[in-house]
């Protein structure tokens, strides 16, 4: 089983290595390292805690059932979570939750005298706290996680109700056993602590924002597929509020606005997005945005100097044809000084990059006609003298 999500971002190496490590540790500890049940002494003991015990406790298990359940849940939630957050972050989260749960098991046992009955609330044993941390992090990282049944492609069911039931059960039993100073042989406080650790770590890492963005992307796509363009626009607007520099999301919102007949709104979105990229100085992204938005809104009007800078950056990328057109279009936006510079640069682009004397001549003659007294007039006249005579 696995949390349903079509993305496969990386291989869940850490999850499978952790499962293998815990199976090996259990086999070695149980059958080769120490006789009988004396291997339990390796774990964290409330009355006699040790650093080694705290470290090794999340890797020890009582019996095959205890080990099997924990490893099944680790695989169930761990594989998909690791694919999305990366192996290193996953490993840090898992170990942090496991060790924090062991520490809290020791703290609650000592505070509430829960180790009084031998064999019930003694050593901190098992990966349940670490696995609970993965549950907590998954609830934050995935907006609506679902479980896929084994050997089934289509049948899934939501995870959240199951986790809510488990947390409720854990909290109630933790409070009851604490009030009675007894134990069921289960570290309820350790489980709850691991879960809270996972929740907190995921929040601090900002994974809730990632989940929200993915939810909005999915909502927008579903709405667009059903031709509910208003709902798609709302979702994309919220997404763009979270990621204002997301070129793809802005492009989709521009398309949606045009589908709704809001051409002024689409034009404003394209202009704002492109201006932000140009002002940031990120040439590659500015050129990418210009190409993406310009195709959708051909009559896009831009502030002075913006289109000229994009034209120069297009030239730097080697796209001389697009740069030439962009520079010519910038004349109407840039006034006398900027317009003259655009026309001179366009003529230069036509002659040196496109080998088109006719287009270079048109640009420079236009410069002399529209801006005869500009600082670029002499350069344009010099350029015209160097061009071959038109036949």
Residue, then its C-alpha position, 0 to 999 in steps of 0.5 A: x500500500x502507498x499514499x496515492x500520488x502520481x509523482x515519483x520524485x526520487x527513489x525511497x532509498x532511506x525507507x528501505x534501508x531503515x527497514x532492512x537495518x531494523x530487521x537485521x538489528x532485531x535478528x542479531x539482538x534476539x538470536x545472536x547478541x544476547x541470550x533469552x530476553x536480556x537483549x532488552x537491556x540494550x534499550x533506554x531504561x527509565x530508571x537507568x537511562x543511557x545515551x546508547x540506550x536512547x540511540x538504539x531503542x528505535x531499532x529494537x522490537x519485542x517480537x515479529x508482530x511488533x516489528x512487522x506492524x511498524x515496518x509495514x506502516x514505515x513502508x506505507x507512509x515512508x516511501x511516498x513521503x521520502x520521494x517528496x522531501x528527499x532521503x536526507x530530510x526523511x532520515x533526519x525526520x525519522x531519527x529525530x522523531x524516534x529519539x524524541x519519542x524515546x526521550x519523552x517516554x523516559x520523561x513521562x515514565x519518570x514524572x508519572x511513575x509509569x514504570x512501576x509494573x515490570x514488563x509493562x512500561x519499562x524500556x523504550x522499545x520500538x520504532x513506533x515513535x519514529x513512524x508516528x513522526x512520519x504520520x504527523x509529517x504526512x498530514x502536513x505535507x499532503x493536503x488529502x492523502x489517500x491509501x491505495x489498496x494492495x494489488x489495486x489500481x483504482x480503489x483508494x480511501x482517505x488517510x486522515x480519518x484513520x489518523x484522527x481515530x488513532x490520535x484520539x485513541x492514543x490521547x485517551x489511553x495516554x491520559x487514562x493510564x497516566x491518571x491511574x499510574x498504570x501501563x498497557x505495555x504500550x508507550x502512548x506518550x512516545x507515540x503521541x510525542x513522535x506524532x507531534x514532532x512530525x507535525x512541528x518539523x513539517x510546519x517549520x520546514x514549510x511543507x504545509x505551503x507546498x501541500x497547499x500549492x499542490x492542492x491549488x494546482x490540482x483544484x485548478x486543473x480539475x476545474x478547467x477540465x470541467x470547464x469551470x473557469x471561474x473556479x479555476x481562476x480563483x484557485x490559480x489566483x490563490x496559487x499565484x499569491x503564494x508563488x508570484x514568480x511561477x511563470x507556468x501558473x501565471x500563464x495558466x491564469x492568463x489563459x483562464x482570464x481570456x477564456x472568461x473574456x477578461x482580456x484587460x485582466x489577462x493583459x495586466x497579469x502578463x505585464x505585471x509578471x514580465x515587469x517583475x522578472x525584468x526588474x529582478x535582473x534574471x535574464x533567463x526567466x525574463x526571456x522565458x516569461x516574455x515568450x510565454x506571455x507574449x504568445x498569449x497577449x500579442x498586444x501587450x503594452x509595457x512600461x518604458x525600457x522593459x521591452x528594450x531590455x528584453x530585446x537586448x537579452x533575446x539578442x544575447x540568447x542568439x535569437x536575433x529574429x525575436x530580438x529584432x521584432x522586440x526592439x522595433x515594438x519597443x519604439x512605441x513605448x520608450x519615447x524619443x531617447x529610448x525609441x532612438x536607441x531601440x531603432x539603432x539597435x534593431x538596425x544593427x541586429x538586422x545587419x550584423x546578425x540577420x544579414x538583412x541590409x533592407x531591414x537595417x536600412x528601414x530601421x535606421x531611416x525610420x530613426x532619422x525620420x522620427x528622431x532626427x536630433x537624437x544622440x543616435x542619429x550620427x551612428x545611424x547615418x554612419x551605418x547607412x553609409x556602410x550598407x550596400x546600395x539598394x538595387 
